[in-house]
Every structure is written in C-alpha cells, then in structure tokens.
Amino acid sequence: MPRTHHVCLLSLALLLCGCKVSKPSPLERKVVVAAEHDFTVGNRSQKNPLPLTKETLAAGKEAFGHYCVVCHGLDGQLTGIPFAARMSPPIPSLASRQVQDYSDGQLKWVIDNGLAPSGMPASKGTLSDEEIWSIVHFLRHLPPAGSLGEPDVYSH
Amino acid sequence: MKLNLTSRILIVALFATISCARLISHAQEPPRRVEVVAKRFEFTPSEITLKKGEPVILVLTSKDVQHGLKLDAFNQILIAKKGESSQVEFTPGEAGTFVAQCASFCGSGHGSMKLTVHVTE
C-alpha cells in the first residue's frame, strides 16, 4: 500500500474518532469555563435595564418557555431533559455556579450570541431584547428543581 | 340699534349652543382606523404615524401564525390569532417615536419583528 494511502487511512481514523461525542475531561472543562467567564463572554458590566417585578419575572418565565425549555427544562435545571448529560460539554443546570457566576450582562450576551464550544444557540432576533432581559431575571430567581414538571415534548 | 337684556341673553345662548354643537359633532367623529398586517416576522406597513390626542383604532391582522403587538408607550397589547384580526382603541398622549414589538412568540424572527410608531404633535 503506498504511503499516501496510509496517511489517508490514518486521517480518516482520526476524523472518525474526533467526531465522536465524548465527555470533556475535568481539566478541559475547567479551562474552558474559566476562559468563558474571564475572556470570551463579553458585556460583563451591563446592568439589567428591566426592574425586578412580579410582572417581569412572569414575562421571563414565559419567554424562557418559548424554546429554552427544550434543552434546559421548565425549571432551568434540566428536569426531564433526556440528553442533557450526553451533550459535549454536558448542559449545565442554570442554577449552578458555572451559570450564576456570570454577571447579568454576560447572561444577556450568552443568550444573544450563543456559546461555543457548546450547543447553546444565538437567540438575538429570535427573542427581543426585552424578553432576553426578562429571562435574565428569571434565571436569577429559578423555581425549585422539579417543581414545574417536565416539558411535554418528551412525554408525548 | 340698542338691544335689551333679553335679546342679549338670547344671542349669547345662541352662540353658546352653536359652539357646543360643533364641539359635540367633532367629538363624535369616528376614530381613525390604522391597519397593520403581520406576516412572517414583518409588520406591513413597518411604520405608522399617529397624532397626539387623536383617538385611533389600531387593527392588527395576522396572515399566518398568531402574532401580537406590544405598545409599551401606550400600555396596549394586541393579539391576532392565525388568520384573524384584533383591534384596540387608544389615544396617544405623548409625541415621539416608539417601537412596538411582536407580543406573541412566532418563530425564529420573532425578536426582530418590530413596528415603528411616530406620534406627532
């Protein structure tokens, strides 16, 4: 077999292994999360322009329910999400330090722009600024885990 | 020509009656209708102009899925179900340019679905 064939076969094997979803190592996660918090996720200093009221929280819960629940669960804590732990990286609970340590401005940035490397999509244009800011309030006041049940989509 | 007191009172009463009648007839003019069509992440027209203090009936018609119109500046929300119309009557109390937003999640372009409302003096 010529040398070029060996190279092609090796490259193919590497590609196939590289495509496989696998859980990132703790060190890998630590480095990526630190980089996201300190460097890649912007808008750290922006404050939430919406006042925190019962109405804003309700609006945030409703906006969150439009399509965030499919990946994050109704409670934002992965209740009933069958693939949450199988993603690479796994989807974090929105009540976790990993998420709550972001500033309000950074949470808005993540919802606007998405987050790589992860499955988090950019939602600017899909949700309005006001809806996203109301979601940020909701994220800061999540209900108890499991208290809202599971998204219907996984049980019908 | 010298008018006596009764004639003067009658003339004043006549003018007052005419003025009131004109005011009443003006007040009874039906509010202007402004129609807006919502379809696939756009409002048509994308801008409307209203007059401060002039009552208006805003009609929202959806040509596809359910859409809404949230006018925070005037504390108004309209929801138009799929293929239906909905309307609201209000009087803009403030001049300026305001942005209204789709109030019902309608898909991938929902967040950018906006209507500009100009209110003139």
Interface residues (C-beta under 8 A of the other chain):
Chain A: A63 H66 Y67 S123 K124 G125 T126 L127 S128 D129 E130 E131 I132
Chain B: Q101 C102 F105 G107 S108 G109 H110 G111 S112
